[in-house]
Amino acid sequence: MRIGELARRTGVTARALRHYERAGLITSVREPNGYRIYDSTASARVANIRYLLDAGLTLEDVAAFSACLDGDMRATPPSARGLDIARERLAVLEARIAAQTAARDRLAAALATARG
């Protein structure tokens, strides 16, 4: 299938699909006219990539799951490595949230002081 059809089937933009391809998460072959052609497993693979990205993982994190992106990730128990990656990403997100919360609190305090 061509990139436009894959985009329609998965609800992902063609730009995102090209980005996933550059990251090595999906592959295509090129027709003589330069069009990308994806095989039948691409839809499931893109759905799994979106599932992991929507869960808060990065493309780099998702690359560690490349061997299992063609299956039904939602129905398969996560591997020990997958759990480690998710825990590491959660710790990063929690640290960012804490830093943003602290910044918000400092700004709110500064505004409260400025109002008098």
N, C-alpha and C positions, 0 to 999 in steps of 0.2 A: 504494500500500500504506500501511497505517496504521503508526504509530510502533512498536507492539508487534511487528508482523510484520518490520519493518526491523531491530529490535533482535534478534529471533530469528535472522534470516538472517545477520546480521553478527557476532553475539556481543558486541555493544556495548549498554550499558544505554540505556534511554530517556532517562535523565538526561544521559548523554554526548551523545546525538543532539540533544537540545535545546540543549546547550552548543555543539555544532558549528554549529547553526543560528544561535544568537545571534552566533557569531563570523563568520557569513557564509560558511561552508564548504559547507553544504548548504541546500537550500530546500524548502519545502513550501507547499501551498495549504491553506486551511482549509475544511472542510465547514461547512454552516450550523450544525451542532451543536458546532463548535469543534475537531473532530478534525483532526489534521494528516494530510495525504495526500502521500506522496513518490512521485516518478516512478520509472520502471524503472532509471534510471541511478544512483539513490541507493546501491544496494548496492555497486557498484564504487567509487563516490566515497568511501563510508565505509571500505571496505577500504584504499584508498590513503591516506586520512587516518590510519588506524591504522598502516599501514606506515611512514609518515613519523614519526609520534609515537613509535612503538616504536624507531625508529632514533635517537631522542634530540632530534628537532626540537620546537619549541614550536608552539602554534597560530598564533602570529604568523608563524613561519617557514613553516608549512604554507600560510598564506594566499598566499604568493608563488607557490605551485604551483597555484593555483586553476584556471588555464586548462588544466592537463593532468590534473586529478584524475579525469576520466571515462574515461581510457584505461588501458592496462596499464603502469603505472609500472615494474614489475619488469623488463619486457622492453624498455623504451625507454631508450636511453642518456640520462644526465642532461645537462641544458643547462649552459652555462658559469655562468649565474646560480645554478642549483641546486647546482652544485659549490661555488660561493662561499659560499652559505648554509650548506651542510654543513660546510665548513672553519671558518667563523666559529663555528658552534655547537660544533664539536669543540674549538676553542681555549677557549671559555667553560667547557666541561665539564672540560677538562684543568686549567684554572686553579682551578676549584672542588675538584677532586680533590687538587691540590697543597696547597691551603689546608687541606683537611680532614686530609690526611696530616700536615701540619706541626702542626696542633692535636692530633691523636692522639699524635704523638711527644712534644709538650710535656707532655701529660697523663700519658703513660706514664712519662716522666722524673720528673715531680713525684711520682707514686705510688711509684716506685722509691726516691726520696729519702726519702719519708715513712715508708716501711717500715723504713728504717735498716739 
